[in-house]
Amino acid sequence: MKVLVFASRNNKEILRDKINLAFGLGFPIILLLLLTAIQSNIPAPLFELDSLTPGIAVFGLSFISLFSGMLIAKDRESSFMLRLFTSPLKASHFIFGYTLPLLPIAITQIIVCFIVAIILGLTFSIRIVLTIIVLIPAAIVFIALGLLCGSLFTDKQVGGICGALLTNLSAWLSGTWFDLDLIGGVFKQMANVLPFYHSVEAGRAAIFGNYNQILPHLIWVIAYAVILFSIAIIVFTKKMSSDRSS
């Protein structure tokens, strides 16, 4: 109940920022429209809707990291958080209280991407529903990344890290825009270690019906989600202790 009450407050804060919400939902759609237009004139297998849409959906989740990071960073720097520290809420309660309202927004963003793709010509099938489900762990990874950054940095620093660095990392190392095998080497190895590439590949395996390829990629994503959430709780616990003592 404590977590739900705190999550309700965070939901109101998120919905109050309508401009950023609209940008987070709208920018991936603009990219999808643009790249589909390019595909119609210069055909490329990577930009076909069934291959492109999972990548765009994952890239769009980087804006969820910005939302979550900014929200927790602003709260940490305000008197609101200091008052909450006197409540019986634990660090895990805080982290899950921030996550609960963000997850539906992330899932909505994924669904909107696929709705637009269907309007543009993607054939609807049950595999699209499976793909959306497969991409949920990726949404949790991006939320956890934002919460971790928000626990460590100020809101201005979060804007630079989540708004610029993370966005570029998820764009270049996910395999959304180009085939990573064409570059290979250290670049491909970095992509294989990070969750972005595995998130996109799990989504593509689902939408193409390559079901035996989903789990190997999904395990990476789920492992990152668990590890990042655990680290975020540990870091936030330490921040709570230091803020209370100061």
Secondary structure, 3 states (H helix, E strand, C coil): CHHHHHHHHHHHHHHHCHHHHHHHHHHHHHHHHHHHHHHHHCCCHHHCHHHHHHHHHHHHCHHHHHHHHHHHHHHHCCHHHHHHCCCCCCHHHHHHHHHHHHHHHHHHHHHHHHHHHHHHCCCCCHHHHHHHHHCHHHHHHHHHHHHHHHHHCCHHHHHHHHHHHHHHHHHHCCCCCCCHHHCCHHHHHHHHHCHHHHHHHHHHHHHHCCHHHHHHHHHHHHHHHHHHHHHHHHHHHHHHHHHHHC
